[in-house]
Amino acid sequence: MKTVVMALSGGMDSTCLLMHYLALDYRAICISYHYGQKHSIEIERASATVTLCQGRGLDVQHHIVDLSPAMSLFDSALTSGDQDVPLGHYEENQMKQTVVPNRNAIFASILYGFALSEAKRTEQNVVLALGVHSGDHAIYPDCRPEFYQALQSAFEIGNWDSELVEFDLPYLHGDKTSILQDALETTPQLGFDFDTVLRNTITSYNPDEQGRSSGKSGSDVERILAFHAIGRIDPIEYQQPWDVVLEHALRVEMDYKGGTGHES
C-alpha cells in the first residue's frame, strides 16, 4: 500500500486532502502541530477526523507535535495575546497580521524528515502532501508555488536518499471551492457523509470558547463563500445562523471587489 505523510491541521483543506488520498487507497500518516495558535481547537477536530477514519477501518495514524515553546517567540496575531485577529476579506492587507513567520517551512521540514525516515524504515517511497492552495498565495508567501519549489530543492540537496520522498500539492492551483468539490467526490467513495466529515473541521481563527466559528475572520469568510459557491450550507456551528454569516460574507466580498481589491 502506498503511504502519504501529511499535515492535518483540523481545518477544511487538510481534511479534504486526507479524504483525497484515502480515496486513492493510500495509507496516511498525519502530523498535527500545536504552535500556540489561539484556535488550537483545530487539533481536537483533527483527532476527531482520524478517529472517524479509523472507525471505518482506514489505515490512518496521527501524531501531534508541540512546537509552542519555540513558536511563542514569533510575532503573529494567531499566537500573540496582545494582538486581535483581524476581520475582513481574506486577501486584504491587514490579514498579513495572521502570518506566522516561516511557519510552513518549519512544518514542511518536520514532515520531510519524518517522510524520509518512514521511507527508509519501510524501504518504500513516500508521498509528502500539503493542502496549500491559490487562495493563500496573496497573503501567505509560504504558500506560493515558487516557495515550495525552492523548499523541495533545498530538501533534496540537504538529504541523502531524497529520491524516496515525492512532494505532492494537489490543491496548489485550486481554491477552497475546488477543494470542497473534490471532497464531494471522495467522501462517498469512502462511505462517508460529506457533512459529517466537514462538520469535524474548523477554519475560524477566532472561535469562541464553545468552539463555534465567528463567521467574521478572513478565513471564515473564505470558507463560507466556498460553501455558498457549491450550493451547500456549511455543517459547522457558527455563532450566528447560517443566513446571517452568509449575508456578512457576501457583503465583505462585495465591498472588497468594489474597493481596492480584485476586480470581478
C-alpha positions, 0 to 999 in steps of 0.5 A: 500500500502506498503511504502519504505523510501529511499535515492535518491541521483540523481545518477544511483543506487538510481534511479534504486532502486526507479524504483525497488520498484515502480515496486513492487507497493510500495509507496516511500518516498525519502530523498535527502541530500545536504552535500556540495558535489561539484556535488550537481547537483545530487539533481536537477536530483533527483527532476527531477526523482520524478517529472517524477514519479509523472507525471505518477501518482506514489505515490512518495514524496521527501524531501531534507535535508541540512546537509552542515553546519555540513558536511563542517567540514569533510575532503573529496575531494567531499566537500573540495575546496582545494582538486581535485577529483581524476581520475582513476579506481574506486577501486584504492587507491587514490579514498579513497580521495572521502570518506566522513567520516561516511557519510552513517551512518549519512544518514542511521540514518536520514532515520531510524528515519524518517522510524520509525516515518512514521511507527508509524504515519501510524501504518504500517511497513516500508521498509528502502532501500539503493542502496549500492552495491559490487562495493563500498565495496573496497573503501567505508567501509560504504558500506560493508555488515558487516557495515550495519549489525552492523548499523541495530543492533545498530538501533534496540537496540537504538529504541523502536518499531524497529520491524516496520522498515525492512532494505532492500539492494537489490543491496548489492551483485550486481554491477552497471551492475546488477543494470542497468539490473534490471532497464531494467526490471522495467522501462517498467513495469512502462511505462517508457523509460529506457533512459529517466529515466537514462538520469535524473541521474548523477554519475560524481563527477566532472561535469562541470558547464553545468552539463555534466559528465567528463567521467574521475572520478572513478565513471564515469568510473564505470558507463560507463563500466556498460553501455558498459557491457549491450550493451547500450550507456549511455543517459547522456551528457558527455563532450566528445562523447560517443566513446571517454569516452568509449575508456578512460574507457576501457583503465583505466580498462585495465591498472588497471587489468594489474597493481596492481589491480584485476586480470581478 
